[in-house]
Amino acid sequence: MLIEALVAAIIFAVGILALIKLQAEGIRQTTESKVRSDASYLADKVLGDLAGQDLQTGAQAASTAITGFNGTYTATAAPATPDAAVSGSWQAMLARTLPLGTLNVAVESSADPMNAANQVRAATVTVTWSVANGGTRTFSQVSRLVD
């Protein structure tokens, strides 16, 4: 009878340990999902800021700090000084959203094949962040901006 009780206790302990492992994995997956969602939000916000510009004049259709952005831009969450091209708005957003992340924005301009007076810009926003196991994850989004 004592051996049966000992075997039952061992089986119960193994079951509890499996539930603890399952809960830890669920928390890890939920955290990674939230960070992916934050990266998606950040990329959408940056593309929204770029889309708010008048491509001909660089003036803003909305009240953002971006003026005539063209080229590439990389930000970390804690830069030494804010980048003047974006008045630090993207760095501040990155620091709030993904403290261990990096934001890379690349914009290429070309003439619109349908109307040479207009510019077509392709914007690629890439967000990279570190995960708990020491690896990195990347979220990238591409948008075509037409004036």
Backbone as a ProteinNet text record, in pm:
[ID]
protein_1_A
[PRIMARY]
MLIEALVAAIIFAVGILALIKLQAEGIRQTTESKVRSDASYLADKVLGDLAGQDLQTGAQAASTAITGFNGTYTATAAPATPDAAVSGSWQAMLARTLPLGTLNVAVESSADPMNAANQVRAATVTVTWSVANGGTRTFSQVSRLVD
[TERTIARY]
81.5	0	86.3	195.1	286.9	351.6	383.4	443.1	341.5	215.4	111.9	95.1	99.2	88.4	208.4	327.4	448.5	441.2	395.9	381.7	276.9	167.5	63.3	116.9	195.6	253.8	350.3	429	522.8	446.1	341.1	259.9	194.8	145.2	84.5	187.7	309	414.7	454.7	464.5	498.3	388.4	263.5	152.1	155.8	184.4	193.9	309	424.5	538.6	505.6	431.5	390.9	298.8	207.8	119.5	196.5	296	379	454.5	510.6	581.6	486	365.3	265	228.2	213.6	180.9	295.6	419	534.7	543.1	517.5	519.1	406.6	290.5	179.7	211.9	275.2	315.7	418.3	514.9	616.9	552.6	460.9	393.7	309.9	242.6	162.4	250.3	364.8	458.4	511.2	550.6	600.3	491.6	369	258	236.4	245.1	227.8	338.8	461.8	573.2	557.8	514.9	489.1	380.5	277.6	170.2	221.7	307.2	366.6	453.3	529.3	612.9	527	416.3	323.8	264.3	225.6	171.9	275.6	398.1	504.4	527.5	532.7	551.3	434.3	312.2	194.5	199.6	241.6	249.7	352.2	467.9	571.9	522.6	460	406.9	296	217.1	114.2	174.3	283.4	352.6	405.4	462.1	514.7	403.1	291.9	179.6	113.6	132.6	72.9	144.9	255.5	330.4	278.4	290.8	271.9	406.8	411	538.7	603.4	524.8	582.2	652.8	593.5	648.7	712.4	683.9	734.4	649.7	543.8	457.9	372.6	331.8	253.1	104.1	33.3	-112.2	-167	-91.9	-131.9	-26.2	-47.6	46.7	153	240.5	351.9	481.7	588.4	716.3	801	751.5	829.5	818.3	929.9	925.1	1013.5	951.5	1025.4	1118.9	1079.4	1168.1	1190.7	1316.6	1353.6	1490	1510.6	1637.9	1620	1722	1712.8	1733.1	1679.4	1685.9	1685.4	1774.5	1778.4	1777	1694.7	1685.6	1696.4	1756.2	1750.7	1666	1625	1533.8	1598.7	1728.8	1795.4	1913.2	1885	1995.5	2061.5	2184.2	2254.3	2180.5	2139.5	2060.8	1952.1	1835.8	1730.6	1772.1	1730.4	1758.5	1673.4	1736.9	1665.2	1560.7	1582.9	1490.6	1351.5	1345.6	1215.7	1188.2	1270.3	1253.9	1239.8	1298.6	1297.2	1164.8	1063.5	931.3	932.7	1004.5	1008.3	1091.3	1201.2	1280.2	1198.5	1123.7	1041.9	937.2	875.9	775.3	839.3	958.3	1030.1	1066.6	1112.3	1149.8	1029.4	912	790.9	739.8	750	688.7	780.1	903.7	999.6	1134	1152.7	1275.2	1403.7	1399.9	1519.7	1518.2	1441	1423.5	1504.7	1504.1	1566.8	1466	1460.2	1368.3	1450.2	1420.2	1488.1	1382.5	1394.8	1300.8	1379.9	1336.7	1399.9	1292.5	1316.1	1220.9	1294.4	1237.6	1294	1192.7	1238.1	1149.8	1178.8	1073.6	1088.1	970.2	985	875.5	761.2	639.7	521	511.3	509	501.8	370.5	266.8	138.7	131.1	208.2	206.5	342.6	425.7	563.1	570.8	464.3	464.9	457.9	416	402.2	520.3	543	645.4	579.4	645.1	601.7	712.3	673.2	772.9	734.8	834.4	816.2	885.2	810.4	864.8	867.9	982.5	998.2	1035.1	953.8	979.5	1011	1127.4	1169.4	1194.1	1129.3	1146	1212.1	1321	1393.6	1400.2	1383.5	1391	1452.4	1500.4	1561.2	1455.6	1473.8	1384	1461.2	1389.1	1446.9	1558	1549.7	1651	1777.7	1787.6	1906.8	1896.8	1791.4	1773.4	1709.2	1685.5	1618.6	1501	1405.2	1289.1	1280.1	1220.6	1207.4	1065.9	1012.6	885	911	868.1	891.9	760.3	741.2	619.8	657.6	599.7	628.4	500.5	512.8	396.3	438.2	349.6	373.1	299.7	373	316.3	308.8	190.3	171.9	109.6	162.8	108.2	6.1
-119.4	0	126.4	121.4	235.5	261.9	154.3	169.5	230.2	189.8	246.5	396.6	436.4	578.7	656.4	598.5	663	678.3	576.3	582.7	687.8	692.5	792.7	934	954.1	1086.4	1126.6	1031.3	1060.8	1097.1	1022.9	1052.9	1190.5	1220.5	1351.2	1463	1443.9	1544.6	1567.8	1460.7	1474.3	1551.5	1523.8	1597.6	1745	1778.6	1919.2	1988.6	1920.8	1979.9	2004.6	1914.2	1933.2	2053.8	2072.4	2189.9	2319.6	2318.5	2438.2	2471.7	2370.6	2391.5	2444.9	2391.6	2437	2583	2620	2758.5	2852.2	2812.4	2894.6	2914.4	2808	2818.6	2909.3	2901.9	2990.3	3136.4	3164.5	3302.6	3351	3265.5	3304	3334.5	3249.2	3270.6	3397.9	3424.8	3546.9	3670.8	3665.5	3778	3802	3695.4	3711.1	3765.5	3721.9	3771.7	3920.6	3965.3	4106.9	4189.7	4140.8	4214.5	4220.6	4111.2	4113.9	4214.6	4220.2	4316.5	4459.8	4482.4	4615.2	4654.7	4559.8	4587.8	4622.7	4552	4581.6	4721.1	4756.1	4889.9	4997	4975.7	5072.7	5091.6	4981.5	4990.4	5063.7	5033.2	5103.2	5252.1	5289	5430.5	5503.7	5443.1	5506	5521.3	5417.4	5427.9	5531.8	5544.1	5647.4	5786.8	5804.7	5934	5967.7	5868.7	5892	5919.5	5850.3	5869.5	6005.5	6067.6	6197.4	6313	6286.4	6392.8	6421.1	6545.6	6581.3	6553.3	6457.7	6415.3	6522.3	6614.7	6719.3	6826	6864.9	6976.3	6932.6	6810.7	6766.3	6816.5	6894.3	6947	6834	6851.8	6749.2	6773.3	6666.3	6673.9	6663.7	6600.5	6587.1	6655.5	6660.1	6730.5	6634.8	6586.9	6501.4	6578.1	6523.3	6593.7	6557.7	6475.6	6432.7	6537	6576.3	6670.5	6619	6584.4	6544.1	6427.1	6328.2	6216.2	6135.3	6108.5	6028.2	5969	5843.7	5779.8	5669.5	5649.3	5546	5608.3	5542	5591.2	5470.2	5468.9	5361.7	5424.1	5370.8	5421.7	5307.8	5336.7	5244.9	5313.3	5238.6	5293.9	5402.1	5398.3	5496.9	5560.5	5643.7	5706.1	5815.6	5850.6	5957.1	6089.3	6119.5	6240	6204.9	6265.6	6238.3	6281.4	6206.8	6239.9	6359.1	6459.8	6582.2	6558.5	6457.3	6433.9	6396.4	6336.9	6295.3	6354	6448.5	6516.8	6420.4	6304.8	6209.4	6139.9	6167.1	6107.9	5956.7	5906.1	5761.7	5695.1	5762.6	5705.4	5697.7	5802.7	5804.1	5693.7	5676.2	5571.7	5433.5	5417	5290.4	5261.7	5363.8	5345.4	5304.8	5360.5	5323.5	5185.8	5152.5	5030.3	4908.6	4921	4810.3	4861.3	4863.5	4920.9	4855.5	4729.4	4661.7	4646.6	4731.5	4716.9	4813.2	4787.2	4873.3	4895.9	5017.9	5055.1	5098.1	5041.1	5078.8	5117.6	5237.8	5287.9	5317.4	5260.3	5286.7	5333.9	5449.7	5506.4	5531.8	5480	5501.3	5577.5	5682.8	5763.4	5736.7	5744.7	5734.6	5806.2	5836	5901.9	5803.3	5854.1	5771.6	5738.2	5610.5	5577	5621.4	5642.8	5685.9	5837.5	5910.5	6056.3	6106.6	6151.1	6190	6307	6384	6496.5	6448.6	6326.4	6272.6	6183.9	6174	6085.3	5961.5	5848.7	5724.8	5687	5660	5617.5	5481.4	5397.8	5267.5	5274.9	5253.7	5260.2	5120.4	5084.7	4957.4	4987	4939.8	4957.6	4821	4810.1	4685.3	4710.1	4631.3	4641	4511.5	4524.3	4409.1	4420.7	4309.1	4311.3	4181.7	4185.9	4069.4	3991.7	3860.5	3775.6	3716.2	3656.8	3610	3506.9	3421.3	3316.5	3366.1	3496.9	3554.3	3572.9	3525.3	3541.8	3675.6	3696.8	3819.3	3781.4	3870.6	3856.8	3982.7	3969	4081	4085.7	4207.8	4232	4337.4	4310.8	4404.1	4430.8	4555.7	4593.4	4689.5	4669.2	4751	4821	4947.7	5022	5110.8	5127.7	5217.9	5348.2	5458	5588.8	5666.3	5708.4	5779.4	5913.7	6018.6	6153.4	6178.2
0	0	0	74.6	80.6	-55.9	-127.5	-261.5	-357.3	-349.2	-435.4	-409.4	-284.9	-251	-303.9	-295.4	-347.3	-499.3	-570.5	-716.4	-754	-680.7	-708.4	-686.4	-582.9	-556.6	-667.4	-718.4	-827.3	-954.3	-985.4	-1104.3	-1090.3	-972.3	-947.3	-963.9	-911.4	-921.6	-1067.7	-1145.1	-1288	-1359.8	-1327	-1388.1	-1354	-1229.3	-1187.7	-1259	-1269.5	-1340.5	-1487.8	-1549.3	-1688.8	-1702.6	-1607.5	-1611.6	-1593	-1506.2	-1486.4	-1614.4	-1680.1	-1806.7	-1913.5	-1917.6	-2014	-1989.8	-1863.7	-1831	-1869.2	-1842.7	-1878.6	-2030	-2105.1	-2252	-2301.7	-2239.2	-2275.7	-2250.6	-2138.9	-2108	-2209.3	-2245.3	-2343.6	-2478.6	-2522.7	-2651	-2649.5	-2539	-2527.4	-2533	-2466.8	-2468.9	-2609.3	-2678.4	-2815	-2907.7	-2888.2	-2968.9	-2946.6	-2821.6	-2791.1	-2856	-2850.3	-2909.7	-3061.5	-3124.5	-3269.6	-3303.2	-3222.1	-3242	-3226.1	-3126.5	-3106.8	-3226.3	-3280.1	-3396.6	-3517.6	-3534.7	-3644	-3628.4	-3505.6	-3478.7	-3511.8	-3470.3	-3494.7	-3645	-3720	-3865.1	-3930.4	-3888	-3942.3	-3913.1	-3793.1	-3755	-3839.7	-3860	-3942.1	-4085.9	-4140.1	-4276.7	-4284.1	-4179.6	-4175.1	-4174.2	-4099	-4098.3	-4236.6	-4303.8	-4438.5	-4537.7	-4523.7	-4615.6	-4595.2	-4479.4	-4451	-4516.7	-4584.3	-4649.9	-4789.7	-4830	-4969.9	-5036.5	-5126.7	-5182.9	-5269.9	-5321	-5405.1	-5322.2	-5211	-5132.8	-5002.2	-4956.9	-4827.8	-4712.3	-4740.8	-4635	-4578.5	-4456	-4389.6	-4408.2	-4441.8	-4446.9	-4305.3	-4217.6	-4077	-3990.5	-3862.6	-3775.4	-3722.9	-3812.1	-3770.7	-3789.6	-3738.7	-3742.2	-3863.1	-3953.2	-4067.7	-4179.1	-4236.9	-4348.9	-4461.4	-4571.5	-4691.2	-4668.7	-4593.3	-4565	-4691.3	-4719.7	-4834.2	-4803.7	-4832.4	-4803.9	-4702	-4620	-4517.7	-4380.5	-4282.2	-4145.5	-4052.8	-3956.5	-3857.8	-3720.3	-3632.1	-3495.6	-3397	-3282.6	-3169.9	-3064.5	-2966.8	-2867	-2781.5	-2765.7	-2680.2	-2754.9	-2856.8	-2930.8	-2847.8	-2886.1	-2815.8	-2832.5	-2955.2	-2980.9	-3081.9	-3071.6	-3169	-3308.9	-3407.5	-3546.9	-3587.9	-3646.6	-3682.9	-3791.2	-3877.5	-3988.5	-3939.1	-3823.8	-3772.1	-3634.7	-3592.7	-3463.3	-3346.3	-3359.1	-3249.5	-3227.2	-3309.6	-3283.2	-3299.8	-3399.9	-3418.4	-3309.1	-3265.4	-3156.2	-3028.3	-2999.5	-2877.5	-2883.5	-2999.9	-3016.2	-3002.4	-3059.5	-3048.5	-2902.9	-2831.2	-2690.3	-2605.7	-2636.8	-2562	-2600.7	-2728.3	-2779.2	-2764.9	-2812.2	-2808.8	-2756.1	-2625.7	-2568.5	-2617.9	-2658.3	-2707.2	-2859	-2926.9	-3070.5	-3153.2	-3282.6	-3382.1	-3493.6	-3542.4	-3649.3	-3770	-3885.4	-4007.9	-4110.4	-4164.7	-4264.5	-4391.9	-4502.3	-4631.4	-4728.1	-4790.1	-4885.7	-5016.4	-5123	-5256.4	-5340	-5405.7	-5490.7	-5636.9	-5717.3	-5862.3	-5926.1	-6054.3	-6126.3	-6145.5	-6135.5	-6156.1	-6305.4	-6344.1	-6486.5	-6550.9	-6471.2	-6525.8	-6542.4	-6459.8	-6465.5	-6418.4	-6511.9	-6480.5	-6381.9	-6367	-6273.6	-6128.7	-6106.8	-5971.1	-5934	-5806.4	-5753.5	-5693	-5707.4	-5642.4	-5545.8	-5423.5	-5325.6	-5270.7	-5256	-5192.4	-5056.9	-4951.7	-4816.1	-4756.2	-4702.4	-4632.8	-4488.4	-4396.7	-4254	-4195.2	-4131.6	-4069.8	-3921.6	-3838.2	-3693.4	-3646.8	-3571.6	-3519.6	-3368.3	-3298.4	-3152.4	-3102	-2979.3	-2915.1	-2837.5	-2831.5	-2754.1	-2637.2	-2545	-2418.7	-2437.6	-2538.3	-2555.1	-2623.1	-2646.5	-2707.7	-2857.7	-2919.5	-3063.5	-3096.5	-3223.6	-3267.7	-3356.3	-3362.2	-3449.2	-3534.1	-3651.2	-3743.5	-3798.9	-3807.9	-3873.3	-3980.6	-4102.1	-4212	-4284.6	-4323.6	-4395.1	-4507.4	-4623.4	-4742	-4784.1	-4821.3	-4868.4	-4984.8	-5077.1	-5190.4	-5160.4	-5162.1	-5133.7	-5264.4	-5302.9	-5429	-5399.8	-5461.1	-5442.7	-5550
[MASK]
+++++++++++++++++++++++++++++++++++++++++++++++++++++++++++++++++++++++++++++++++++++++++++++++++++++++++++++++++++++++++++++++++++++++++++++++++++

